[in-house]
Amino acid sequence: MPILALAIVALIVVVVLWSQRKPGWSGSRCRWRREGFRHGTASTRWLCMACRAEAYSWDGKPPKDCKRDLRPTDL
């Protein structure tokens, strides 16, 4: 019985560590909505309905990662 309890605790630790290592595995909180093509380019504009982040892609697929923590930088 103590071996079973130890195995369950070890499994929980592995799952927690794995989910922190691979953020996409736990599920992205972003819900990307396609806003269409940018004028004059071939990229697709995406807008997150959860955090209002804006992103662009060249392949027409929504971003895999959240962009809300990205900030504009000075040139």
N, C-alpha and C positions, 0 to 999 in steps of 0.2 A: 504493500500500500504506500509506503513512503517513496518508493521509486516512481510510482505513478504520479504522485503529487509533485515530485521534483521534475518529471518530464513535462507536466502541464505548465509549471512555472517557466521552464526553459523554453517551451513553445511560445508562451506569451511574450517573453523577452525577445525572441527571434522575430516575431511578427511586428512588435513595436519598432525594433531597430530597422527592419526591412522597410517599413512604411516611411520612416524618416529618411532613409537612403534614397528611395524612389518616390518623389512627391506625386508623380502621375498615377502611381499605383493606388493611392488612397482616394483618388478622384479630384479632379480640378473643380474649384468652386466657380470658375468662370463659365458663363454661358455666352458663347460667341454668336453674333448675328451678322450675317453678310450685309454690308452696306453698299456693295457694288464696286465698280472699277473707278480708280482715280482718273481724273481727266488728264489725258495726254500720256498715261503710262499703262503698262499691262498688269499692274499689281491690283490686288483685291483688298478693299478696306473692310476691317472687322471691328465691331464694337461690342464690348462685354456688357451684358445686361445686368450683371451683378455689381461690378465695381466701376463701370463706365470707362474702362481703359480702351485705348484705340491701338490697333495693330494693323499691319499690312503683310500680305503674303504674295509670292509670285506664282505659286502652284494652285491657288484657288482653294486651299484647305485652311481651316481655322488654326490659329496658333495652339500649341500644346501646353505652353506655360503662360501663367498670368503675367501681365505686363504692368500691373498697377504700381509696383515698386520702382519702375524705371522713371527717372526724372530727366527733363531736358537739361542739357549742359551748355555752358557758354562756349562759344568758339574762340 
